[in-house]
Amino acid sequence: MIGQRLADARRLRGMSVDDVAAVTNLRPIIIEALETEDFGLSGGDAYVIGHLRMIATAVGEDPDDVIETYRSGSR
């Protein structure tokens, strides 16, 4: 699951949701939503992909792999 993967990576780096928000300029509620696989708050597929890319980069995950997983539906 993409959301769990990002949440685990964030925790592994010792980052809070607020830390990721500060790095990405995303609202914490968006980050929390994506970590629980709630893609509706992002406002559409293009935004989801952009948000996932920013979060993945912030937590040390490969953004291209995260996006590929999202697009393949293996969430």
CHARMM internal coordinates of N, CA and C (Angstrom, degrees):
IC EDIT
DIST 1 N 1 CA 1.4494
DIST 1 CA 1 C 1.5334
ANGL 1 N 1 CA 1 C 109.76
DIST 1 C 2 N 1.2968
ANGL 1 CA 1 C 2 N 114.67
DIHE 1 N 1 CA 1 C 2 N 130.37
DIST 2 N 2 CA 1.4681
ANGL 1 C 2 N 2 CA 120.93
DIHE 1 CA 1 C 2 N 2 CA -178.46
DIST 2 CA 2 C 1.5234
ANGL 2 N 2 CA 2 C 112.28
DIHE 1 C 2 N 2 CA 2 C -60.69
DIST 2 C 3 N 1.3093
ANGL 2 CA 2 C 3 N 116.80
DIHE 2 N 2 CA 2 C 3 N -48.35
DIST 3 N 3 CA 1.4665
ANGL 2 C 3 N 3 CA 120.38
DIHE 2 CA 2 C 3 N 3 CA -177.49
DIST 3 CA 3 C 1.5134
ANGL 3 N 3 CA 3 C 111.91
DIHE 2 C 3 N 3 CA 3 C -59.61
DIST 3 C 4 N 1.3213
ANGL 3 CA 3 C 4 N 116.12
DIHE 3 N 3 CA 3 C 4 N -46.36
DIST 4 N 4 CA 1.4631
ANGL 3 C 4 N 4 CA 120.53
DIHE 3 CA 3 C 4 N 4 CA 179.26
DIST 4 CA 4 C 1.5208
ANGL 4 N 4 CA 4 C 110.89
DIHE 3 C 4 N 4 CA 4 C -64.22
DIST 4 C 5 N 1.3128
ANGL 4 CA 4 C 5 N 116.15
DIHE 4 N 4 CA 4 C 5 N -39.62
DIST 5 N 5 CA 1.4723
ANGL 4 C 5 N 5 CA 121.00
DIHE 4 CA 4 C 5 N 5 CA 178.69
DIST 5 CA 5 C 1.5286
ANGL 5 N 5 CA 5 C 110.57
DIHE 4 C 5 N 5 CA 5 C -59.65
DIST 5 C 6 N 1.3246
ANGL 5 CA 5 C 6 N 116.83
DIHE 5 N 5 CA 5 C 6 N -45.50
DIST 6 N 6 CA 1.4697
ANGL 5 C 6 N 6 CA 120.46
DIHE 5 CA 5 C 6 N 6 CA -179.97
DIST 6 CA 6 C 1.5219
ANGL 6 N 6 CA 6 C 111.15
DIHE 5 C 6 N 6 CA 6 C -68.41
DIST 6 C 7 N 1.3260
ANGL 6 CA 6 C 7 N 116.80
DIHE 6 N 6 CA 6 C 7 N -40.91
DIST 7 N 7 CA 1.4676
ANGL 6 C 7 N 7 CA 120.31
DIHE 6 CA 6 C 7 N 7 CA 178.39
DIST 7 CA 7 C 1.5245
ANGL 7 N 7 CA 7 C 110.80
DIHE 6 C 7 N 7 CA 7 C -63.10
DIST 7 C 8 N 1.3318
ANGL 7 CA 7 C 8 N 116.67
DIHE 7 N 7 CA 7 C 8 N -43.11
DIST 8 N 8 CA 1.4664
ANGL 7 C 8 N 8 CA 120.43
DIHE 7 CA 7 C 8 N 8 CA 178.89
DIST 8 CA 8 C 1.5285
ANGL 8 N 8 CA 8 C 111.12
DIHE 7 C 8 N 8 CA 8 C -62.91
DIST 8 C 9 N 1.3255
ANGL 8 CA 8 C 9 N 116.66
DIHE 8 N 8 CA 8 C 9 N -43.19
DIST 9 N 9 CA 1.4644
ANGL 8 C 9 N 9 CA 120.57
DIHE 8 CA 8 C 9 N 9 CA 179.37
DIST 9 CA 9 C 1.5331
ANGL 9 N 9 CA 9 C 110.74
DIHE 8 C 9 N 9 CA 9 C -63.98
DIST 9 C 10 N 1.3213
ANGL 9 CA 9 C 10 N 115.66
DIHE 9 N 9 CA 9 C 10 N -39.77
DIST 10 N 10 CA 1.4743
ANGL 9 C 10 N 10 CA 120.06
DIHE 9 CA 9 C 10 N 10 CA 178.02
DIST 10 CA 10 C 1.5166
ANGL 10 N 10 CA 10 C 110.39
DIHE 9 C 10 N 10 CA 10 C -61.44
DIST 10 C 11 N 1.3164
ANGL 10 CA 10 C 11 N 115.96
DIHE 10 N 10 CA 10 C 11 N -48.54
DIST 11 N 11 CA 1.4776
ANGL 10 C 11 N 11 CA 120.31
DIHE 10 CA 10 C 11 N 11 CA -179.19
DIST 11 CA 11 C 1.5344
ANGL 11 N 11 CA 11 C 111.24
DIHE 10 C 11 N 11 CA 11 C -64.35
DIST 11 C 12 N 1.3271
ANGL 11 CA 11 C 12 N 116.37
DIHE 11 N 11 CA 11 C 12 N -39.94
DIST 12 N 12 CA 1.4593
ANGL 11 C 12 N 12 CA 120.93
DIHE 11 CA 11 C 12 N 12 CA 179.56
DIST 12 CA 12 C 1.5311
ANGL 12 N 12 CA 12 C 111.23
DIHE 11 C 12 N 12 CA 12 C -59.47
DIST 12 C 13 N 1.3168
ANGL 12 CA 12 C 13 N 115.77
DIHE 12 N 12 CA 12 C 13 N -34.70
DIST 13 N 13 CA 1.4661
ANGL 12 C 13 N 13 CA 120.51
DIHE 12 CA 12 C 13 N 13 CA 178.05
DIST 13 CA 13 C 1.5167
ANGL 13 N 13 CA 13 C 112.64
DIHE 12 C 13 N 13 CA 13 C -83.80
DIST 13 C 14 N 1.3346
ANGL 13 CA 13 C 14 N 116.33
DIHE 13 N 13 CA 13 C 14 N -0.34
DIST 14 N 14 CA 1.4597
ANGL 13 C 14 N 14 CA 120.15
DIHE 13 CA 13 C 14 N 14 CA 179.22
DIST 14 CA 14 C 1.5169
ANGL 14 N 14 CA 14 C 113.17
DIHE 13 C 14 N 14 CA 14 C 73.56
DIST 14 C 15 N 1.3224
ANGL 14 CA 14 C 15 N 116.37
DIHE 14 N 14 CA 14 C 15 N 26.28
DIST 15 N 15 CA 1.4594
ANGL 14 C 15 N 15 CA 121.00
DIHE 14 CA 14 C 15 N 15 CA -177.87
DIST 15 CA 15 C 1.5236
ANGL 15 N 15 CA 15 C 110.45
DIHE 14 C 15 N 15 CA 15 C -100.57
DIST 15 C 16 N 1.3200
ANGL 15 CA 15 C 16 N 114.97
DIHE 15 N 15 CA 15 C 16 N 143.95
DIST 16 N 16 CA 1.4560
ANGL 15 C 16 N 16 CA 120.92
DIHE 15 CA 15 C 16 N 16 CA 172.51
DIST 16 CA 16 C 1.5295
ANGL 16 N 16 CA 16 C 108.41
DIHE 15 C 16 N 16 CA 16 C -92.19
DIST 16 C 17 N 1.3022
ANGL 16 CA 16 C 17 N 116.06
DIHE 16 N 16 CA 16 C 17 N 169.60
DIST 17 N 17 CA 1.4708
ANGL 16 C 17 N 17 CA 120.13
DIHE 16 CA 16 C 17 N 17 CA 174.55
DIST 17 CA 17 C 1.5219
ANGL 17 N 17 CA 17 C 109.11
DIHE 16 C 17 N 17 CA 17 C -59.51
DIST 17 C 18 N 1.3135
ANGL 17 CA 17 C 18 N 117.16
DIHE 17 N 17 CA 17 C 18 N -39.91
DIST 18 N 18 CA 1.4707
ANGL 17 C 18 N 18 CA 120.32
DIHE 17 CA 17 C 18 N 18 CA 178.58
DIST 18 CA 18 C 1.5247
ANGL 18 N 18 CA 18 C 112.19
DIHE 17 C 18 N 18 CA 18 C -63.61
DIST 18 C 19 N 1.3301
ANGL 18 CA 18 C 19 N 117.53
DIHE 18 N 18 CA 18 C 19 N -35.35
DIST 19 N 19 CA 1.4672
ANGL 18 C 19 N 19 CA 120.62
DIHE 18 CA 18 C 19 N 19 CA 176.33
DIST 19 CA 19 C 1.5272
ANGL 19 N 19 CA 19 C 110.47
DIHE 18 C 19 N 19 CA 19 C -62.23
DIST 19 C 20 N 1.3306
ANGL 19 CA 19 C 20 N 116.10
DIHE 19 N 19 CA 19 C 20 N -44.96
DIST 20 N 20 CA 1.4659
ANGL 19 C 20 N 20 CA 120.26
DIHE 19 CA 19 C 20 N 20 CA 179.36
DIST 20 CA 20 C 1.5176
ANGL 20 N 20 CA 20 C 109.85
DIHE 19 C 20 N 20 CA 20 C -65.67
DIST 20 C 21 N 1.3160
ANGL 20 CA 20 C 21 N 116.75
DIHE 20 N 20 CA 20 C 21 N -39.34
DIST 21 N 21 CA 1.4696
ANGL 20 C 21 N 21 CA 120.84
DIHE 20 CA 20 C 21 N 21 CA 177.85
DIST 21 CA 21 C 1.5264
ANGL 21 N 21 CA 21 C 110.92
DIHE 20 C 21 N 21 CA 21 C -60.18
DIST 21 C 22 N 1.3171
ANGL 21 CA 21 C 22 N 116.59
DIHE 21 N 21 CA 21 C 22 N -40.68
DIST 22 N 22 CA 1.4655
ANGL 21 C 22 N 22 CA 120.47
DIHE 21 CA 21 C 22 N 22 CA -179.78
DIST 22 CA 22 C 1.5247
ANGL 22 N 22 CA 22 C 111.45
DIHE 21 C 22 N 22 CA 22 C -65.52
DIST 22 C 23 N 1.3177
ANGL 22 CA 22 C 23 N 116.71
DIHE 22 N 22 CA 22 C 23 N -37.58
DIST 23 N 23 CA 1.4675
ANGL 22 C 23 N 23 CA 121.61
DIHE 22 CA 22 C 23 N 23 CA -179.23
DIST 23 CA 23 C 1.5259
ANGL 23 N 23 CA 23 C 111.35
DIHE 22 C 23 N 23 CA 23 C -73.91
DIST 23 C 24 N 1.3233
ANGL 23 CA 23 C 24 N 117.00
DIHE 23 N 23 CA 23 C 24 N -39.08
DIST 24 N 24 CA 1.4646
ANGL 23 C 24 N 24 CA 121.30
DIHE 23 CA 23 C 24 N 24 CA -172.85
DIST 24 CA 24 C 1.5258
ANGL 24 N 24 CA 24 C 114.42
DIHE 23 C 24 N 24 CA 24 C -96.58
DIST 24 C 25 N 1.3240
ANGL 24 CA 24 C 25 N 116.89
DIHE 24 N 24 CA 24 C 25 N -14.23
DIST 25 N 25 CA 1.4686
ANGL 24 C 25 N 25 CA 122.42
DIHE 24 CA 24 C 25 N 25 CA -173.34
DIST 25 CA 25 C 1.5230
ANGL 25 N 25 CA 25 C 112.65
DIHE 24 C 25 N 25 CA 25 C 63.88
DIST 25 C 26 N 1.3340
ANGL 25 CA 25 C 26 N 116.53
DIHE 25 N 25 CA 25 C 26 N 23.84
DIST 26 N 26 CA 1.4586
ANGL 25 C 26 N 26 CA 121.75
DIHE 25 CA 25 C 26 N 26 CA 173.60
DIST 26 CA 26 C 1.5281
ANGL 26 N 26 CA 26 C 108.38
DIHE 25 C 26 N 26 CA 26 C -95.21
DIST 26 C 27 N 1.3190
ANGL 26 CA 26 C 27 N 115.83
DIHE 26 N 26 CA 26 C 27 N 150.36
DIST 27 N 27 CA 1.4583
ANGL 26 C 27 N 27 CA 119.18
DIHE 26 CA 26 C 27 N 27 CA 175.70
DIST 27 CA 27 C 1.5277
ANGL 27 N 27 CA 27 C 109.33
DIHE 26 C 27 N 27 CA 27 C -69.48
DIST 27 C 28 N 1.3189
ANGL 27 CA 27 C 28 N 117.10
DIHE 27 N 27 CA 27 C 28 N 141.87
DIST 28 N 28 CA 1.4641
ANGL 27 C 28 N 28 CA 120.03
DIHE 27 CA 27 C 28 N 28 CA 179.56
DIST 28 CA 28 C 1.5277
ANGL 28 N 28 CA 28 C 113.03
DIHE 27 C 28 N 28 CA 28 C -54.41
DIST 28 C 29 N 1.3086
ANGL 28 CA 28 C 29 N 117.78
DIHE 28 N 28 CA 28 C 29 N -35.44
DIST 29 N 29 CA 1.4717
ANGL 28 C 29 N 29 CA 120.11
DIHE 28 CA 28 C 29 N 29 CA -179.40
DIST 29 CA 29 C 1.5339
ANGL 29 N 29 CA 29 C 111.46
DIHE 28 C 29 N 29 CA 29 C -62.68
DIST 29 C 30 N 1.3260
ANGL 29 CA 29 C 30 N 117.30
DIHE 29 N 29 CA 29 C 30 N -33.01
DIST 30 N 30 CA 1.4738
ANGL 29 C 30 N 30 CA 121.06
DIHE 29 CA 29 C 30 N 30 CA 177.06
DIST 30 CA 30 C 1.5250
ANGL 30 N 30 CA 30 C 109.77
DIHE 29 C 30 N 30 CA 30 C -67.84
DIST 30 C 31 N 1.3101
ANGL 30 CA 30 C 31 N 116.56
DIHE 30 N 30 CA 30 C 31 N -44.36
DIST 31 N 31 CA 1.4701
ANGL 30 C 31 N 31 CA 121.06
DIHE 30 CA 30 C 31 N 31 CA 179.87
DIST 31 CA 31 C 1.5252
ANGL 31 N 31 CA 31 C 110.00
DIHE 30 C 31 N 31 CA 31 C -62.74
DIST 31 C 32 N 1.3224
ANGL 31 CA 31 C 32 N 116.36
DIHE 31 N 31 CA 31 C 32 N -46.42
DIST 32 N 32 CA 1.4641
ANGL 31 C 32 N 32 CA 120.43
DIHE 31 CA 31 C 32 N 32 CA 178.67
DIST 32 CA 32 C 1.5321
ANGL 32 N 32 CA 32 C 110.83
DIHE 31 C 32 N 32 CA 32 C -60.83
DIST 32 C 33 N 1.3173
ANGL 32 CA 32 C 33 N 116.81
DIHE 32 N 32 CA 32 C 33 N -41.10
DIST 33 N 33 CA 1.4668
ANGL 32 C 33 N 33 CA 120.44
DIHE 32 CA 32 C 33 N 33 CA 179.56
DIST 33 CA 33 C 1.5239
ANGL 33 N 33 CA 33 C 110.99
DIHE 32 C 33 N 33 CA 33 C -62.78
DIST 33 C 34 N 1.3208
ANGL 33 CA 33 C 34 N 117.04
DIHE 33 N 33 CA 33 C 34 N -46.02
DIST 34 N 34 CA 1.4623
ANGL 33 C 34 N 34 CA 120.16
DIHE 33 CA 33 C 34 N 34 CA -179.31
DIST 34 CA 34 C 1.5296
ANGL 34 N 34 CA 34 C 111.35
DIHE 33 C 34 N 34 CA 34 C -65.22
DIST 34 C 35 N 1.3217
ANGL 34 CA 34 C 35 N 116.99
DIHE 34 N 34 CA 34 C 35 N -34.56
DIST 35 N 35 CA 1.4616
ANGL 34 C 35 N 35 CA 120.10
DIHE 34 CA 34 C 35 N 35 CA 178.28
DIST 35 CA 35 C 1.5274
ANGL 35 N 35 CA 35 C 111.86
DIHE 34 C 35 N 35 CA 35 C -67.91
DIST 35 C 36 N 1.3254
ANGL 35 CA 35 C 36 N 116.91
DIHE 35 N 35 CA 35 C 36 N -18.65
DIST 36 N 36 CA 1.4652
ANGL 35 C 36 N 36 CA 120.41
DIHE 35 CA 35 C 36 N 36 CA 177.71
DIST 36 CA 36 C 1.5286
ANGL 36 N 36 CA 36 C 111.29
DIHE 35 C 36 N 36 CA 36 C -107.78
DIST 36 C 37 N 1.3310
ANGL 36 CA 36 C 37 N 115.85
DIHE 36 N 36 CA 36 C 37 N 16.72
DIST 37 N 37 CA 1.4719
ANGL 36 C 37 N 37 CA 122.16
DIHE 36 CA 36 C 37 N 37 CA 176.87
DIST 37 CA 37 C 1.5293
ANGL 37 N 37 CA 37 C 113.37
DIHE 36 C 37 N 37 CA 37 C 67.36
DIST 37 C 38 N 1.3324
ANGL 37 CA 37 C 38 N 116.94
DIHE 37 N 37 CA 37 C 38 N 22.83
DIST 38 N 38 CA 1.4645
ANGL 37 C 38 N 38 CA 121.35
DIHE 37 CA 37 C 38 N 38 CA 175.71
DIST 38 CA 38 C 1.5266
ANGL 38 N 38 CA 38 C 106.75
DIHE 37 C 38 N 38 CA 38 C -95.40
DIST 38 C 39 N 1.3291
ANGL 38 CA 38 C 39 N 116.16
DIHE 38 N 38 CA 38 C 39 N 97.44
DIST 39 N 39 CA 1.4549
ANGL 38 C 39 N 39 CA 121.26
DIHE 38 CA 38 C 39 N 39 CA -175.24
DIST 39 CA 39 C 1.5304
ANGL 39 N 39 CA 39 C 112.42
DIHE 38 C 39 N 39 CA 39 C -90.11
DIST 39 C 40 N 1.3174
ANGL 39 CA 39 C 40 N 117.51
DIHE 39 N 39 CA 39 C 40 N -5.39
DIST 40 N 40 CA 1.4525
ANGL 39 C 40 N 40 CA 122.11
DIHE 39 CA 39 C 40 N 40 CA -176.03
DIST 40 CA 40 C 1.5239
ANGL 40 N 40 CA 40 C 114.85
DIHE 39 C 40 N 40 CA 40 C -67.47
DIST 40 C 41 N 1.3182
ANGL 40 CA 40 C 41 N 118.06
DIHE 40 N 40 CA 40 C 41 N -30.30
DIST 41 N 41 CA 1.4652
ANGL 40 C 41 N 41 CA 120.26
DIHE 40 CA 40 C 41 N 41 CA -178.01
DIST 41 CA 41 C 1.5238
ANGL 41 N 41 CA 41 C 113.18
DIHE 40 C 41 N 41 CA 41 C -72.57
DIST 41 C 42 N 1.3060
ANGL 41 CA 41 C 42 N 116.87
DIHE 41 N 41 CA 41 C 42 N -16.59
DIST 42 N 42 CA 1.4628
ANGL 41 C 42 N 42 CA 119.76
DIHE 41 CA 41 C 42 N 42 CA -176.57
DIST 42 CA 42 C 1.5189
ANGL 42 N 42 CA 42 C 113.26
DIHE 41 C 42 N 42 CA 42 C -78.22
DIST 42 C 43 N 1.3124
ANGL 42 CA 42 C 43 N 118.06
DIHE 42 N 42 CA 42 C 43 N -16.99
DIST 43 N 43 CA 1.4577
ANGL 42 C 43 N 43 CA 119.74
DIHE 42 CA 42 C 43 N 43 CA 173.52
DIST 43 CA 43 C 1.5180
ANGL 43 N 43 CA 43 C 116.26
DIHE 42 C 43 N 43 CA 43 C 87.03
DIST 43 C 44 N 1.2873
ANGL 43 CA 43 C 44 N 118.09
DIHE 43 N 43 CA 43 C 44 N 27.61
DIST 44 N 44 CA 1.4625
ANGL 43 C 44 N 44 CA 120.52
DIHE 43 CA 43 C 44 N 44 CA 176.74
DIST 44 CA 44 C 1.5066
ANGL 44 N 44 CA 44 C 112.17
DIHE 43 C 44 N 44 CA 44 C 123.91
DIST 44 C 45 N 1.3211
ANGL 44 CA 44 C 45 N 115.05
DIHE 44 N 44 CA 44 C 45 N 160.79
DIST 45 N 45 CA 1.4581
ANGL 44 C 45 N 45 CA 122.60
DIHE 44 CA 44 C 45 N 45 CA -173.58
DIST 45 CA 45 C 1.5301
ANGL 45 N 45 CA 45 C 113.06
DIHE 44 C 45 N 45 CA 45 C -58.34
DIST 45 C 46 N 1.3129
ANGL 45 CA 45 C 46 N 117.51
DIHE 45 N 45 CA 45 C 46 N -43.24
DIST 46 N 46 CA 1.4716
ANGL 45 C 46 N 46 CA 120.02
DIHE 45 CA 45 C 46 N 46 CA -179.05
DIST 46 CA 46 C 1.5294
ANGL 46 N 46 CA 46 C 110.68
DIHE 45 C 46 N 46 CA 46 C -62.28
DIST 46 C 47 N 1.3210
ANGL 46 CA 46 C 47 N 116.45
DIHE 46 N 46 CA 46 C 47 N -38.40
DIST 47 N 47 CA 1.4578
ANGL 46 C 47 N 47 CA 120.17
DIHE 46 CA 46 C 47 N 47 CA 178.61
DIST 47 CA 47 C 1.5234
ANGL 47 N 47 CA 47 C 111.40
DIHE 46 C 47 N 47 CA 47 C -71.20
DIST 47 C 48 N 1.3233
ANGL 47 CA 47 C 48 N 116.46
DIHE 47 N 47 CA 47 C 48 N -40.08
DIST 48 N 48 CA 1.4692
ANGL 47 C 48 N 48 CA 120.05
DIHE 47 CA 47 C 48 N 48 CA 177.61
DIST 48 CA 48 C 1.5204
ANGL 48 N 48 CA 48 C 109.28
DIHE 47 C 48 N 48 CA 48 C -57.67
DIST 48 C 49 N 1.3099
ANGL 48 CA 48 C 49 N 116.57
DIHE 48 N 48 CA 48 C 49 N -47.65
DIST 49 N 49 CA 1.4686
ANGL 48 C 49 N 49 CA 120.67
DIHE 48 CA 48 C 49 N 49 CA -179.32
DIST 49 CA 49 C 1.5269
ANGL 49 N 49 CA 49 C 110.85
DIHE 48 C 49 N 49 CA 49 C -61.11
DIST 49 C 50 N 1.3052
ANGL 49 CA 49 C 50 N 117.10
DIHE 49 N 49 CA 49 C 50 N -44.33
DIST 50 N 50 CA 1.4647
ANGL 49 C 50 N 50 CA 120.55
DIHE 49 CA 49 C 50 N 50 CA 177.88
DIST 50 CA 50 C 1.5184
ANGL 50 N 50 CA 50 C 112.24
DIHE 49 C 50 N 50 CA 50 C -61.98
DIST 50 C 51 N 1.3276
ANGL 50 CA 50 C 51 N 115.97
DIHE 50 N 50 CA 50 C 51 N -43.86
DIST 51 N 51 CA 1.4609
ANGL 50 C 51 N 51 CA 120.16
DIHE 50 CA 50 C 51 N 51 CA 179.82
DIST 51 CA 51 C 1.5284
ANGL 51 N 51 CA 51 C 111.09
DIHE 50 C 51 N 51 CA 51 C -65.79
DIST 51 C 52 N 1.3204
ANGL 51 CA 51 C 52 N 116.65
DIHE 51 N 51 CA 51 C 52 N -44.09
DIST 52 N 52 CA 1.4633
ANGL 51 C 52 N 52 CA 119.53
DIHE 51 CA 51 C 52 N 52 CA 178.17
DIST 52 CA 52 C 1.5222
ANGL 52 N 52 CA 52 C 111.28
DIHE 51 C 52 N 52 CA 52 C -61.33
DIST 52 C 53 N 1.3244
ANGL 52 CA 52 C 53 N 116.18
DIHE 52 N 52 CA 52 C 53 N -39.72
DIST 53 N 53 CA 1.4671
ANGL 52 C 53 N 53 CA 120.53
DIHE 52 CA 52 C 53 N 53 CA 179.19
DIST 53 CA 53 C 1.5301
ANGL 53 N 53 CA 53 C 110.55
DIHE 52 C 53 N 53 CA 53 C -61.58
DIST 53 C 54 N 1.3279
ANGL 53 CA 53 C 54 N 116.60
DIHE 53 N 53 CA 53 C 54 N -46.00
DIST 54 N 54 CA 1.4685
ANGL 53 C 54 N 54 CA 120.53
DIHE 53 CA 53 C 54 N 54 CA -179.02
DIST 54 CA 54 C 1.5293
ANGL 54 N 54 CA 54 C 111.48
DIHE 53 C 54 N 54 CA 54 C -64.96
DIST 54 C 55 N 1.3208
ANGL 54 CA 54 C 55 N 116.19
DIHE 54 N 54 CA 54 C 55 N -43.75
DIST 55 N 55 CA 1.4606
ANGL 54 C 55 N 55 CA 119.74
DIHE 54 CA 54 C 55 N 55 CA -179.04
DIST 55 CA 55 C 1.5250
ANGL 55 N 55 CA 55 C 110.27
DIHE 54 C 55 N 55 CA 55 C -66.78
DIST 55 C 56 N 1.3216
ANGL 55 CA 55 C 56 N 117.15
DIHE 55 N 55 CA 55 C 56 N -44.96
DIST 56 N 56 CA 1.4643
ANGL 55 C 56 N 56 CA 120.45
DIHE 55 CA 55 C 56 N 56 CA 179.28
DIST 56 CA 56 C 1.5218
ANGL 56 N 56 CA 56 C 110.68
DIHE 55 C 56 N 56 CA 56 C -56.99
DIST 56 C 57 N 1.3039
ANGL 56 CA 56 C 57 N 117.01
DIHE 56 N 56 CA 56 C 57 N -45.31
DIST 57 N 57 CA 1.4662
ANGL 56 C 57 N 57 CA 120.80
DIHE 56 CA 56 C 57 N 57 CA 179.23
DIST 57 CA 57 C 1.5243
ANGL 57 N 57 CA 57 C 110.77
DIHE 56 C 57 N 57 CA 57 C -61.75
DIST 57 C 58 N 1.3215
ANGL 57 CA 57 C 58 N 116.58
DIHE 57 N 57 CA 57 C 58 N -43.00
DIST 58 N 58 CA 1.4680
ANGL 57 C 58 N 58 CA 121.29
DIHE 57 CA 57 C 58 N 58 CA -177.74
DIST 58 CA 58 C 1.5257
ANGL 58 N 58 CA 58 C 112.58
DIHE 57 C 58 N 58 CA 58 C -64.23
DIST 58 C 59 N 1.3352
ANGL 58 CA 58 C 59 N 116.47
DIHE 58 N 58 CA 58 C 59 N -32.66
DIST 59 N 59 CA 1.4699
ANGL 58 C 59 N 59 CA 119.40
DIHE 58 CA 58 C 59 N 59 CA -176.59
DIST 59 CA 59 C 1.5256
ANGL 59 N 59 CA 59 C 112.99
DIHE 58 C 59 N 59 CA 59 C -101.40
DIST 59 C 60 N 1.3287
ANGL 59 CA 59 C 60 N 117.38
DIHE 59 N 59 CA 59 C 60 N 7.36
DIST 60 N 60 CA 1.4609
ANGL 59 C 60 N 60 CA 121.15
DIHE 59 CA 59 C 60 N 60 CA 173.66
DIST 60 CA 60 C 1.5150
ANGL 60 N 60 CA 60 C 115.55
DIHE 59 C 60 N 60 CA 60 C 84.09
DIST 60 C 61 N 1.3201
ANGL 60 CA 60 C 61 N 117.23
DIHE 60 N 60 CA 60 C 61 N 18.27
DIST 61 N 61 CA 1.4654
ANGL 60 C 61 N 61 CA 120.81
DIHE 60 CA 60 C 61 N 61 CA 175.20
DIST 61 CA 61 C 1.5264
ANGL 61 N 61 CA 61 C 109.56
DIHE 60 C 61 N 61 CA 61 C -94.18
DIST 61 C 62 N 1.3130
ANGL 61 CA 61 C 62 N 116.33
DIHE 61 N 61 CA 61 C 62 N 158.70
DIST 62 N 62 CA 1.4609
ANGL 61 C 62 N 62 CA 121.34
DIHE 61 CA 61 C 62 N 62 CA 177.78
DIST 62 CA 62 C 1.5338
ANGL 62 N 62 CA 62 C 108.30
DIHE 61 C 62 N 62 CA 62 C -74.89
DIST 62 C 63 N 1.3291
ANGL 62 CA 62 C 63 N 118.25
DIHE 62 N 62 CA 62 C 63 N 110.16
DIST 63 N 63 CA 1.4676
ANGL 62 C 63 N 63 CA 119.67
DIHE 62 CA 62 C 63 N 63 CA -176.52
DIST 63 CA 63 C 1.5223
ANGL 63 N 63 CA 63 C 113.58
DIHE 62 C 63 N 63 CA 63 C -61.56
DIST 63 C 64 N 1.3184
ANGL 63 CA 63 C 64 N 117.55
DIHE 63 N 63 CA 63 C 64 N -35.92
DIST 64 N 64 CA 1.4673
ANGL 63 C 64 N 64 CA 119.84
DIHE 63 CA 63 C 64 N 64 CA 179.81
DIST 64 CA 64 C 1.5336
ANGL 64 N 64 CA 64 C 110.98
DIHE 63 C 64 N 64 CA 64 C -64.99
DIST 64 C 65 N 1.3145
ANGL 64 CA 64 C 65 N 116.64
DIHE 64 N 64 CA 64 C 65 N -40.01
DIST 65 N 65 CA 1.4588
ANGL 64 C 65 N 65 CA 120.62
DIHE 64 CA 64 C 65 N 65 CA 178.41
DIST 65 CA 65 C 1.5338
ANGL 65 N 65 CA 65 C 110.72
DIHE 64 C 65 N 65 CA 65 C -66.85
DIST 65 C 66 N 1.3209
ANGL 65 CA 65 C 66 N 117.03
DIHE 65 N 65 CA 65 C 66 N -40.43
DIST 66 N 66 CA 1.4621
ANGL 65 C 66 N 66 CA 121.27
DIHE 65 CA 65 C 66 N 66 CA 178.33
DIST 66 CA 66 C 1.5272
ANGL 66 N 66 CA 66 C 110.07
DIHE 65 C 66 N 66 CA 66 C -62.08
DIST 66 C 67 N 1.3242
ANGL 66 CA 66 C 67 N 116.72
DIHE 66 N 66 CA 66 C 67 N -44.85
DIST 67 N 67 CA 1.4669
ANGL 66 C 67 N 67 CA 121.05
DIHE 66 CA 66 C 67 N 67 CA -179.57
DIST 67 CA 67 C 1.5270
ANGL 67 N 67 CA 67 C 110.24
DIHE 66 C 67 N 67 CA 67 C -65.85
DIST 67 C 68 N 1.3156
ANGL 67 CA 67 C 68 N 117.12
DIHE 67 N 67 CA 67 C 68 N -41.79
DIST 68 N 68 CA 1.4611
ANGL 67 C 68 N 68 CA 120.29
DIHE 67 CA 67 C 68 N 68 CA 178.49
DIST 68 CA 68 C 1.5334
ANGL 68 N 68 CA 68 C 110.51
DIHE 67 C 68 N 68 CA 68 C -61.12
DIST 68 C 69 N 1.3248
ANGL 68 CA 68 C 69 N 116.44
DIHE 68 N 68 CA 68 C 69 N -41.80
DIST 69 N 69 CA 1.4625
ANGL 68 C 69 N 69 CA 120.80
DIHE 68 CA 68 C 69 N 69 CA 177.83
DIST 69 CA 69 C 1.5324
ANGL 69 N 69 CA 69 C 110.11
DIHE 68 C 69 N 69 CA 69 C -63.14
DIST 69 C 70 N 1.3213
ANGL 69 CA 69 C 70 N 117.39
DIHE 69 N 69 CA 69 C 70 N -43.35
DIST 70 N 70 CA 1.4612
ANGL 69 C 70 N 70 CA 121.40
DIHE 69 CA 69 C 70 N 70 CA 178.59
DIST 70 CA 70 C 1.5362
ANGL 70 N 70 CA 70 C 110.34
DIHE 69 C 70 N 70 CA 70 C -60.65
DIST 70 C 71 N 1.3169
ANGL 70 CA 70 C 71 N 115.90
DIHE 70 N 70 CA 70 C 71 N -48.40
DIST 71 N 71 CA 1.4609
ANGL 70 C 71 N 71 CA 120.24
DIHE 70 CA 70 C 71 N 71 CA -177.50
DIST 71 CA 71 C 1.5203
ANGL 71 N 71 CA 71 C 112.71
DIHE 70 C 71 N 71 CA 71 C -65.02
DIST 71 C 72 N 1.3168
ANGL 71 CA 71 C 72 N 116.90
DIHE 71 N 71 CA 71 C 72 N -32.74
DIST 72 N 72 CA 1.4769
ANGL 71 C 72 N 72 CA 119.88
DIHE 71 CA 71 C 72 N 72 CA -178.94
DIST 72 CA 72 C 1.5251
ANGL 72 N 72 CA 72 C 112.02
DIHE 71 C 72 N 72 CA 72 C -77.42
DIST 72 C 73 N 1.3230
ANGL 72 CA 72 C 73 N 116.22
DIHE 72 N 72 CA 72 C 73 N -9.50
DIST 73 N 73 CA 1.4448
ANGL 72 C 73 N 73 CA 119.86
DIHE 72 CA 72 C 73 N 73 CA 179.86
DIST 73 CA 73 C 1.5050
ANGL 73 N 73 CA 73 C 113.95
DIHE 72 C 73 N 73 CA 73 C 83.10
DIST 73 C 74 N 1.3344
ANGL 73 CA 73 C 74 N 116.68
DIHE 73 N 73 CA 73 C 74 N 6.37
DIST 74 N 74 CA 1.4686
ANGL 73 C 74 N 74 CA 121.46
DIHE 73 CA 73 C 74 N 74 CA 178.26
DIST 74 CA 74 C 1.5140
ANGL 74 N 74 CA 74 C 109.09
DIHE 73 C 74 N 74 CA 74 C -87.30
DIST 74 C 75 N 1.2885
ANGL 74 CA 74 C 75 N 114.13
DIHE 74 N 74 CA 74 C 75 N 66.69
DIST 75 N 75 CA 1.4617
ANGL 74 C 75 N 75 CA 119.09
DIHE 74 CA 74 C 75 N 75 CA -174.75
DIST 75 CA 75 C 1.4865
ANGL 75 N 75 CA 75 C 109.15
DIHE 74 C 75 N 75 CA 75 C -91.85
END
COOR INIT
IC SEED 1 N 1 CA 1 C
IC BUILD
